[in-house]
Amino acid sequence: MMIANNLKPYKPTHPGEVLKDELEFRGVSQREVAREIGVSYSALNEVLNGKRALNPELALMMEAAIGVDAAPLLAMQNEYDMQMAERNETFMEKLRKIRHIAAVL
């Protein structure tokens, strides 16, 4: 049964998108932020473009640098990861098999 509170977005939002939008809004370059927080530009760019997960350390560094709270970003990363796992048919088939085996134990 689908109810409004259980609806999932068609495309999950990666927290990097939020950070990227925030940097663009402020007119701050990715290279400048990467240099300031001491990470490589490529690592930061991959997070901002959704190609790499946001980890707690980077979330806290971005919080210190631009004031965006780390906790909601990490919750967003967790939700993104869960939705991506649920959309992976191979993985979901594996879960179905595990649940079937567990049900007979």
N, CA, C and O of each residue as an XYZ file, in Angstrom:
420
protein
N       0.841     -1.177      0.000
C       0.000      0.000      0.000
C       0.890      1.246      0.000
O       1.779      1.373      0.842
N       0.659      2.140     -0.919
C       1.443      3.370     -1.028
C       0.691      4.500     -0.348
O      -0.488      4.732     -0.613
N       1.386      5.188      0.525
C       0.838      6.397      1.114
C       1.827      7.525      0.865
O       3.001      7.283      0.585
N       1.359      8.728      0.966
C       2.179      9.885      0.583
C       3.518      9.931      1.302
O       4.518     10.304      0.689
N       3.574      9.570      2.558
C       4.822      9.651      3.312
C       5.837      8.588      2.922
O       7.010      8.697      3.279
N       5.407      7.566      2.196
C       6.310      6.492      1.803
C       6.786      6.615      0.364
O       7.505      5.740     -0.118
N       6.409      7.661     -0.322
C       6.802      7.815     -1.717
C       8.292      8.097     -1.819
O       8.847      8.864     -1.031
N       8.929      7.477     -2.789
C      10.356      7.686     -3.039
C      10.503      8.540     -4.298
O       9.747      8.364     -5.254
N      11.451      9.447     -4.310
C      11.646     10.250     -5.518
C      12.124      9.373     -6.676
O      12.766      8.344     -6.469
N      11.802      9.797     -7.880
C      12.243      9.046     -9.058
C      13.761      8.949     -9.077
O      14.323      7.881     -9.321
N      14.416     10.067     -8.819
C      15.870     10.098     -8.798
C      16.300     10.555     -7.411
O      16.025     11.690     -7.023
N      16.975      9.682     -6.653
C      17.412     10.094     -5.321
C      18.393     11.262     -5.394
O      19.146     11.393     -6.359
N      18.374     12.099     -4.374
C      19.271     13.256     -4.342
C      20.526     12.908     -3.563
O      20.472     12.515     -2.398
N      21.648     13.062     -4.234
C      22.945     12.860     -3.588
C      23.286     14.139     -2.831
O      23.040     15.231     -3.342
N      23.852     14.033     -1.614
C      24.166     15.244     -0.850
C      25.180     16.153     -1.543
O      25.243     17.350     -1.260
N      25.961     15.591     -2.437
C      26.902     16.402     -3.200
C      26.199     17.463     -4.030
O      26.737     18.549     -4.242
N      24.988     17.148     -4.503
C      24.222     18.123     -5.276
C      23.892     19.345     -4.423
O      23.955     20.479     -4.897
N      23.541     19.105     -3.171
C      23.209     20.197     -2.252
C      24.451     21.058     -2.018
O      24.385     22.286     -2.077
N      25.570     20.409     -1.754
C      26.816     21.148     -1.519
C      27.256     21.914     -2.760
O      27.710     23.055     -2.663
N      27.122     21.291     -3.916
C      27.503     21.948     -5.169
C      26.648     23.188     -5.405
O      27.166     24.242     -5.773
N      25.342     23.061     -5.195
C      24.444     24.214     -5.346
C      24.814     25.333     -4.374
O      24.789     26.511     -4.732
N      25.155     24.961     -3.154
C      25.522     25.950     -2.142
C      26.794     26.696     -2.549
O      26.870     27.916     -2.407
N      27.786     25.969     -3.050
C      29.030     26.610     -3.496
C      28.754     27.554     -4.661
O      29.262     28.675     -4.693
N      27.945     27.096     -5.619
C      27.615     27.934     -6.778
C      26.862     29.185     -6.346
O      27.136     30.278     -6.840
N      25.912     29.028     -5.423
C      25.142     30.170     -4.928
C      26.060     31.211     -4.288
O      25.863     32.416     -4.450
N      27.063     30.727     -3.563
C      27.988     31.632     -2.883
C      29.094     32.157     -3.789
O      29.844     33.055     -3.406
N      29.192     31.599     -4.982
C      30.242     32.020     -5.903
C      31.632     31.551     -5.492
O      32.633     32.200     -5.796
N      31.683     30.418     -4.800
C      32.948     29.859     -4.331
C      33.325     28.696     -5.232
O      32.485     27.850     -5.541
N      34.578     28.647     -5.655
C      34.999     27.569     -6.546
C      35.298     26.293     -5.766
O      35.686     26.334     -4.598
N      35.112     25.171     -6.432
C      35.426     23.878     -5.832
C      36.913     23.793     -5.496
O      37.288     23.260     -4.452
N      37.742     24.310     -6.369
C      39.197     24.283     -6.125
C      39.557     25.072     -4.861
O      40.398     24.646     -4.069
N      38.917     26.210     -4.691
C      39.181     27.041     -3.521
C      38.802     26.311     -2.233
O      39.560     26.321     -1.264
N      37.640     25.684     -2.225
C      37.186     24.952     -1.044
C      38.090     23.746     -0.794
O      38.474     23.482      0.345
N      38.426     23.022     -1.845
C      39.291     21.845     -1.698
C      40.626     22.239     -1.075
O      41.125     21.565     -0.174
N      41.186     23.314     -1.554
C      42.465     23.801     -1.021
C      42.307     24.211      0.445
O      43.157     23.893      1.277
N      41.234     24.906      0.751
C      40.997     25.402      2.109
C      40.834     24.269      3.122
O      41.334     24.361      4.244
N      40.132     23.198      2.727
C      39.884     22.116      3.675
C      40.929     21.000      3.595
O      40.913     20.070      4.402
N      41.829     21.096      2.625
C      42.928     20.144      2.550
C      42.600     18.806      1.918
O      43.152     17.778      2.310
N      41.698     18.813      0.934
C      41.413     17.594      0.167
C      41.718     17.861     -1.298
O      41.779     19.013     -1.729
N      41.906     16.801     -2.049
C      42.189     16.993     -3.470
C      40.942     17.508     -4.184
O      39.811     17.198     -3.807
N      41.181     18.298     -5.222
C      40.071     18.819     -6.012
C      39.260     17.667     -6.603
O      38.030     17.707     -6.599
N      39.948     16.641     -7.112
C      39.236     15.541     -7.767
C      38.331     14.796     -6.781
O      37.218     14.408     -7.136
N      38.802     14.594     -5.545
C      37.969     13.911     -4.551
C      36.723     14.733     -4.235
O      35.618     14.192     -4.182
N      36.893     16.033     -4.024
C      35.751     16.900     -3.743
C      34.804     16.945     -4.938
O      33.588     16.861     -4.770
N      35.347     17.075     -6.128
C      34.541     17.135     -7.332
C      33.715     15.863     -7.524
O      32.556     15.932     -7.933
N      34.300     14.714     -7.234
C      33.562     13.456     -7.369
C      32.385     13.398     -6.392
O      31.322     12.886     -6.743
N      32.556     13.907     -5.192
C      31.449     13.952     -4.237
C      30.384     14.917     -4.733
O      29.197     14.590     -4.733
N      30.801     16.093     -5.151
C      29.839     17.107     -5.593
C      29.064     16.674     -6.832
O      27.953     17.150     -7.068
N      29.639     15.780     -7.618
C      28.965     15.284     -8.817
C      28.310     13.918     -8.609
O      27.890     13.273     -9.570
N      28.225     13.480     -7.345
C      27.524     12.239     -7.030
C      28.228     10.973     -7.447
O      27.596      9.922     -7.546
N      29.527     11.045     -7.695
C      30.276      9.861     -8.124
C      30.976      9.175     -6.958
O      31.512      8.077     -7.110
N      30.972      9.816     -5.804
C      31.609      9.287     -4.605
C      30.729      9.660     -3.420
O      30.104     10.720     -3.399
N      30.692      8.769     -2.433
C      29.867      9.018     -1.247
C      30.481     10.106     -0.369
O      31.701     10.244     -0.278
N      29.619     10.858      0.260
C      30.049     11.835      1.259
C      30.324     11.085      2.548
O      29.442     10.393      3.058
N      31.532     11.208      3.088
C      31.867     10.535      4.341
C      31.779     11.542      5.496
O      31.730     12.750      5.266
N      31.760     11.041      6.733
C      31.622     11.948      7.882
C      32.717     13.007      7.970
O      32.444     14.151      8.332
N      33.942     12.637      7.645
C      35.040     13.599      7.735
C      34.839     14.764      6.770
O      34.977     15.928      7.149
N      34.513     14.440      5.520
C      34.303     15.501      4.529
C      33.076     16.336      4.887
O      33.077     17.555      4.712
N      32.037     15.682      5.386
C      30.832     16.422      5.785
C      31.164     17.428      6.887
O      30.701     18.568      6.853
N      31.960     17.005      7.853
C      32.344     17.916      8.938
C      33.253     19.037      8.445
O      33.152     20.172      8.911
N      34.141     18.722      7.503
C      35.005     19.774      6.944
C      34.182     20.792      6.161
O      34.444     21.993      6.234
N      33.193     20.319      5.416
C      32.337     21.242      4.664
C      31.485     22.067      5.626
O      31.228     23.244      5.372
N      31.051     21.470      6.710
C      30.307     22.214      7.725
C      31.172     23.348      8.275
O      30.702     24.476      8.426
N      32.428     23.047      8.571
C      33.339     24.068      9.096
C      33.620     25.149      8.061
O      33.741     26.325      8.402
N      33.722     24.746      6.790
C      34.087     25.697      5.735
C      32.930     26.588      5.296
O      33.113     27.789      5.098
N      31.729     26.002      5.141
C      30.636     26.798      4.575
C      29.385     26.835      5.450
O      28.393     27.471      5.092
N      29.431     26.156      6.596
C      28.328     26.255      7.542
C      27.106     25.425      7.234
O      26.043     25.678      7.801
N      27.213     24.442      6.359
C      26.089     23.547      6.079
C      26.205     22.372      7.036
O      27.222     21.679      7.047
N      25.167     22.141      7.844
C      25.206     21.095      8.874
C      25.548     19.733      8.286
O      24.992     19.323      7.268
N      26.472     19.039      8.946
C      26.938     17.734      8.474
C      25.886     16.641      8.665
O      25.715     15.793      7.789
N      25.186     16.649      9.790
C      24.259     15.551     10.103
C      23.176     15.344      9.039
O      22.972     14.208      8.610
N      22.470     16.396      8.594
C      21.466     16.176      7.554
C      22.081     15.694      6.235
O      21.462     14.919      5.506
N      23.289     16.152      5.934
C      23.950     15.696      4.711
C      24.265     14.206      4.793
O      24.108     13.474      3.816
N      24.709     13.765      5.963
C      25.010     12.348      6.133
C      23.737     11.507      6.116
O      23.739     10.389      5.600
N      22.661     12.032      6.671
C      21.372     11.334      6.593
C      20.918     11.230      5.142
O      20.363     10.212      4.728
N      21.157     12.284      4.378
C      20.809     12.281      2.957
C      21.650     11.239      2.212
O      21.144     10.552      1.324
N      22.924     11.123      2.570
C      23.791     10.122      1.942
C      23.283      8.719      2.251
O      23.258      7.853      1.376
N      22.878      8.500      3.497
C      22.346      7.194      3.888
C      21.081      6.863      3.099
O      20.932      5.749      2.598
N      20.184      7.819      2.990
C      18.949      7.611      2.234
C      19.252      7.341      0.757
O      18.634      6.475      0.138
N      20.197      8.083      0.206
C      20.611      7.889     -1.187
C      21.140      6.465     -1.377
O      20.766      5.779     -2.328
N      22.014      6.030     -0.463
C      22.586      4.685     -0.561
C      21.509      3.612     -0.458
O      21.543      2.625     -1.192
N      20.552      3.799      0.451
C      19.466      2.835      0.596
C      18.615      2.756     -0.676
O      18.269      1.666     -1.131
N      18.285      3.904     -1.236
C      17.478      3.902     -2.451
C      18.223      3.267     -3.621
O      17.630      2.557     -4.433
N      19.508      3.526     -3.698
C      20.290      2.925     -4.781
C      20.366      1.406     -4.614
O      20.301      0.670     -5.599
N      20.502      0.938     -3.379
C      20.528     -0.503     -3.122
C      19.176     -1.133     -3.492
O      19.131     -2.208     -4.088
N      18.085     -0.461     -3.137
C      16.751     -0.971     -3.443
C      16.477     -1.008     -4.941
O      15.619     -1.767     -5.390
N      17.176     -0.219     -5.704
C      16.987     -0.192     -7.159
C      17.903     -1.172     -7.885
O      17.800     -1.338     -9.100
N      18.790     -1.813     -7.151
C      19.727     -2.773     -7.723
C      19.037     -4.140     -7.746
O      18.921     -4.802     -6.715
N      18.586     -4.549     -8.916
C      17.810     -5.787     -9.043
C      18.601     -7.020     -8.624
O      18.035     -7.929     -8.016
N      19.887     -7.075     -8.931
C      20.713     -8.221     -8.539
C      20.757     -8.339     -7.023
O      20.592     -9.426     -6.471
N      20.980     -7.217     -6.356
C      21.022     -7.220     -4.901
C      19.655     -7.568     -4.318
O      19.574     -8.333     -3.356
N      18.590     -7.023     -4.879
C      17.255     -7.296     -4.354
C      16.894     -8.774     -4.517
O      16.218     -9.341     -3.660
N      17.333     -9.391     -5.594
C      17.101    -10.827     -5.775
C      17.843    -11.618     -4.700
O      17.316    -12.596     -4.170
N      19.056    -11.198     -4.381
C      19.827    -11.835     -3.314
C      19.088    -11.711     -1.985
O      19.018    -12.675     -1.223
N      18.537    -10.528     -1.701
C      17.762    -10.343     -0.470
C      16.534    -11.247     -0.434
O      16.208    -11.812      0.611
N      15.852    -11.386     -1.573
C      14.677    -12.256     -1.615
C      15.061    -13.694     -1.265
O      14.342    -14.376     -0.535
N      16.193    -14.145     -1.790
C      16.648    -15.507     -1.500
C      17.005    -15.652     -0.026
O      16.666    -16.660      0.595
N      17.676    -14.668      0.536
C      18.033    -14.718      1.956
C      16.776    -14.746      2.807
O      16.689    -15.519      3.761
N      15.805    -13.913      2.471
C      14.544    -13.878      3.248
C      13.795    -15.202      3.157
O      13.198    -15.657      4.133
N      13.832    -15.809      1.991
C      13.170    -17.096      1.804
C      13.834    -18.161      2.676
O      13.153    -18.949      3.332
N      15.157    -18.180      2.678
C      15.899    -19.148      3.503
C      15.636    -18.879      4.983
O      15.391    -19.807      5.753
N      15.688    -17.623      5.372
C      15.474    -17.264      6.778
C      14.063    -17.612      7.242
O      13.856    -17.932      8.412
N      13.102    -17.552      6.339
C      11.722    -17.833      6.705
C      11.515    -19.297      7.077
O      10.620    -19.611      7.862
N      12.320    -20.190      6.532
C      12.151    -21.613      6.833
C      13.018    -22.065      8.002
O      12.923    -23.215      8.430
N      13.848    -21.191      8.516
C      14.698    -21.562      9.659
C      13.921    -21.583     10.952
O      14.485    -21.875     12.007
